């Protein structure tokens, strides 16, 4: 048995209100993704600095999935263009309206239990 973790780190655009962004994540983003089959948890972290980067990020989100397969199915499978599935597109578009595009990084980890 394993769990799959998707970690996204990013900085906000200078004009973005932190309060508005945090409210969006808490009230819209987290509940939307948590409804996806296989999602076991999702959290927002503030002021992320990790061992794998010297850059400080304003925020990180961590998604916990029951498996790699559940994660891929929820996000519409592998896509060359990186576009979200149609049901998540409005939420991703809004998320990306807050974030500096060049700062967005995604790391994925599989944990064996």
N, C-alpha and C positions, 0 to 999 in steps of 0.2 A: 504494500500500500504506500502511496506517496501523496504529497500535496504539492501544488504548483503555486509559485508566487510571481506576480508581475509587479515590478517596482518602476514607477514613473517619477522622474524628478524634473523640476522646471522652475523658472523664474517668471514672475508676473511682469506684464508690461507696466511701464512707469505710471500710466494713467489709470491703472486698475485699482479699484478700492479693495483692500484686503478683506474688509467686512463683507462686501458684496460677494467676493469670490468664495469666502469661507461659508457664507449662507447658501450659495449655489451648490457647493459640494455637499454640505450637510443635508439640505432639503431636497435636492434634485438628483445630483450625481450618485451619491451613495445608495439611496433607495432604488434608483433605476437599475444599477448594476447588480445590487443584491437580489433583485427579482430573477436574474438569469440563473438557469438551472446549473447547479454545481458550484456557485459562488458561496463560499463559506465565511467570508469576511472582507471588509474594505475599510481602510482608515486613511485619514489625512494627517500627515506629519508636517510640522512647521519648522523652518530653519534647518534643513537637512544638510549635513556634511558627512560623507561616508569615506571609508578607507580607500575605495577604488577611484576617488576623484579628489583633487585639491580644490576644486571649485565649490563654493557654497551655493546651495539652491534655496530659494524661498520656501518651497514646499516639495513634498513627496507624497504620492499615494501608493498604498500597498494593497494589492488584491490577493486574496487567498482562495484558491480553487481546489476542488477535490482531485483534479487531474489535469494534465496537459490537454487531453481531449476535451474536457468540459470548457476550458478556457478558449480553445480554438473554435469550438462550436458556438459559444456565446458571442465571440467576435467575428463570426462569419467565415472562419477558416483562413488559411494563408492567402493573401492577396498581394500581388506585386505592387500595386499602386498604394497600398497601405490605407485604403479608404475603409471607414467603419461600415458595418452592415447597416442597411436602411433604417432599422428601428433605433439604432444608437447614433445615427448621423446628427440629428438636431442637438443632442447632448454634447457630442464631441465638438461640433461647430461652436457651441457656446463656450465650452471649456477652452478651446483654442483661441477664442476672442479675448480671453484674459491673459494668455500665456505668450511669452516671447518664443516664437517658433524655433529659433536656433538653440534655445536652452533645453528643449524637451529631449529627454533620454529615456529609454525603456530598457530595463534589465529583467531577465526572466531566470527563475531558479526552480529546480525540482528538488524537493526534500523527501528522502526515503524515510519512512517511519518504521 
